[in-house]
Amino acid sequence: MAHAVYHVEHDDPEGSKIGMWLFIFTELLLFGGLFIIYSVYRYLNQEAFHLAAEELNTATGTVNTVILLVSSMTMAMSTTSLRKNQKKMTLGLLTTTFVLGLIFLVNKYVEWGVKFHHGIFPGSESMKELMGQGEILFFGLYFTMTGLHALHIVVGMVIMGFAFVDVRRGKVDANRASLLENAGLYWHLVDLIWIFLFPLFYLIT
């Protein structure tokens, strides 16, 4: 007697979401540690940190903050659209979010480029000659923390790309939305981290 073998695709949305929350927790621990280090050095070098912060372009930081806030909104809207089975709307909102993330990275690249052009980067001889230890610490933390954040933006965009492809193919839909929901959670984390980075570096007094 022949036995029929059925292949059932395993889908565990709750397990997937728990895994993402655990991952987010580890990321918060990482940046939380960096924020503590920043706070200690700022307390010890208040005047130097204030002088160094004046070298940053607050307008660029503000524009990037608005970009990320809007992208967080479009990401949330894409998840809502998927639940309503609005596939085209979901894909359009995902594309918008991806483009906004790309614009953020381009702005950050230009901002970093200006700093490098003026000799402001870790290990720079001109920094050693013109700046004190406190200012060098500030920029060391600035490049480390904003660089890590930019890397997280890239990772978020990669996850978003996978979600886009699977939504288009129908593998992710209203009943199997965990990939897009996890992409959204990660993107909101990226947004949250920047909300802390922006005032710490650009609005410090």
C-alpha positions in Angstrom: 0.0 0.0 0.0 1.5 3.3 -1.1 1.7 6.1 1.4 1.3 9.7 0.2 4.0 12.0 1.5 3.0 15.6 1.9 5.5 18.4 2.3 4.4 21.0 4.7 6.3 24.2 4.8 7.1 25.0 8.4 6.1 28.4 9.5 6.6 29.5 13.1 5.8 33.3 13.2 5.9 33.4 17.0 9.2 31.7 17.2 10.6 33.9 14.5 9.4 37.0 16.3 10.8 35.9 19.7 14.1 35.3 17.9 14.1 38.8 16.5 13.3 40.3 19.9 16.2 38.5 21.4 18.5 39.7 18.7 17.2 43.3 19.2 17.9 42.9 22.9 21.5 42.0 22.2 21.8 45.1 19.9 20.4 47.3 22.6 23.0 45.9 25.0 25.7 46.8 22.5 24.6 50.3 21.9 23.7 50.8 25.5 27.3 50.0 26.5 28.5 52.5 23.9 26.1 55.2 25.3 27.5 54.6 28.8 31.1 55.0 27.5 30.1 58.1 25.7 28.4 59.5 28.8 31.5 58.9 31.0 33.9 60.5 28.5 31.5 63.4 28.0 31.3 64.0 31.8 35.1 64.0 31.9 35.6 66.2 28.8 32.6 68.5 28.7 34.3 71.5 27.1 36.2 69.5 24.6 33.1 67.6 23.5 31.2 70.9 23.1 34.0 72.3 20.9 34.1 69.1 18.8 30.3 68.9 18.3 30.5 72.4 16.7 32.4 70.7 13.8 29.4 68.6 13.0 26.7 69.8 10.5 23.5 70.0 12.6 21.4 70.6 9.5 22.5 67.3 7.9 21.9 65.5 11.1 18.4 67.0 11.3 17.6 66.0 7.7 18.7 62.4 8.4 16.6 62.3 11.5 13.5 63.3 9.5 14.4 60.8 6.8 14.6 57.9 9.3 11.4 59.0 11.1 9.5 59.0 7.7 11.0 55.7 6.7 9.9 54.2 10.0 6.4 55.4 9.2 6.4 53.9 5.7 7.7 50.6 7.0 4.9 50.4 9.6 2.4 51.3 6.8 3.8 48.5 4.6 3.0 46.0 7.3 -0.5 47.4 7.7 -1.0 47.2 3.9 0.1 43.6 3.9 -2.4 42.6 6.5 -5.1 44.2 4.3 -3.9 42.2 1.3 -2.8 45.3 -0.5 0.2 43.8 -2.3 1.0 46.7 -4.6 0.8 49.2 -1.8 3.0 47.1 0.4 5.7 46.8 -2.3 5.4 50.6 -3.0 5.9 51.4 0.7 8.8 49.0 1.0 10.5 50.6 -2.0 10.0 54.0 -0.4 11.5 52.9 2.8 14.5 51.4 1.0 15.1 54.6 -1.0 14.9 56.7 2.2 17.4 54.4 3.8 19.7 54.8 0.8 19.3 58.6 1.0 20.3 58.5 4.6 23.5 56.5 3.7 24.4 58.9 0.9 24.0 61.9 3.3 26.2 60.1 5.9 28.8 59.3 3.2 28.9 62.9 2.1 29.1 64.1 5.7 32.0 61.7 6.5 33.7 62.7 3.2 33.8 66.3 4.3 35.3 65.3 7.7 38.0 63.2 5.9 38.7 66.0 3.5 39.4 68.3 6.5 41.6 65.6 8.2 39.1 64.7 10.8 39.1 61.0 11.1 40.6 58.4 13.6 44.4 58.3 13.4 44.6 61.6 11.5 47.9 63.5 12.1 46.1 66.8 11.8 43.7 65.9 14.6 46.7 65.0 16.8 48.3 68.4 16.0 45.2 70.6 16.3 42.9 68.9 18.8 43.1 67.9 22.4 42.5 64.4 23.8 38.9 65.2 24.6 38.1 66.2 21.0 39.9 63.2 19.6 37.8 61.0 21.9 34.6 62.7 20.7 35.4 62.0 17.1 36.5 58.4 17.8 33.1 57.7 19.4 31.3 59.6 16.6 32.9 57.5 13.8 32.5 54.3 15.8 28.9 54.7 16.8 27.6 56.3 13.6 29.5 53.8 11.6 27.9 50.9 13.5 24.6 52.5 13.0 25.2 52.9 9.2 26.1 49.2 9.1 22.8 48.4 10.8 21.0 50.5 8.1 22.7 48.4 5.4 21.6 45.1 7.2 18.1 46.5 7.6 18.0 47.3 3.8 19.1 43.7 3.0 16.4 42.2 5.2 13.9 44.6 3.5 15.1 43.4 0.1 14.4 39.8 1.0 11.0 40.8 2.3 10.2 42.7 -0.9 11.1 39.7 -3.1 9.0 37.3 -1.0 6.0 39.6 -0.9 6.2 40.0 -4.7 6.4 36.2 -5.1 3.5 35.6 -2.7 5.6 33.8 -0.1 4.9 36.6 2.4 1.2 37.6 2.7 -1.4 38.5 5.2 -1.3 35.0 6.7 2.5 34.7 6.6 3.8 38.1 7.4 6.5 37.3 9.9 9.4 38.2 7.6 8.1 41.6 6.9 7.1 42.2 10.5 10.6 41.2 11.6 12.1 43.5 9.0 9.9 46.3 10.5 11.0 45.6 14.0 14.7 45.8 13.0 14.1 49.0 11.1 12.4 50.6 14.1 15.4 49.6 16.2 17.7 51.4 13.7 15.4 54.5 13.9 15.4 54.3 17.8 19.2 54.2 18.0 19.5 57.2 15.7 17.0 59.1 17.9 19.6 58.8 20.7 22.7 59.3 18.5 21.4 62.6 17.0 21.1 64.7 20.2 24.2 63.1 21.8 26.5 64.2 18.9 24.7 67.0 17.1 22.8 68.8 19.9 25.3 68.5 22.7 25.8 71.6 24.8 
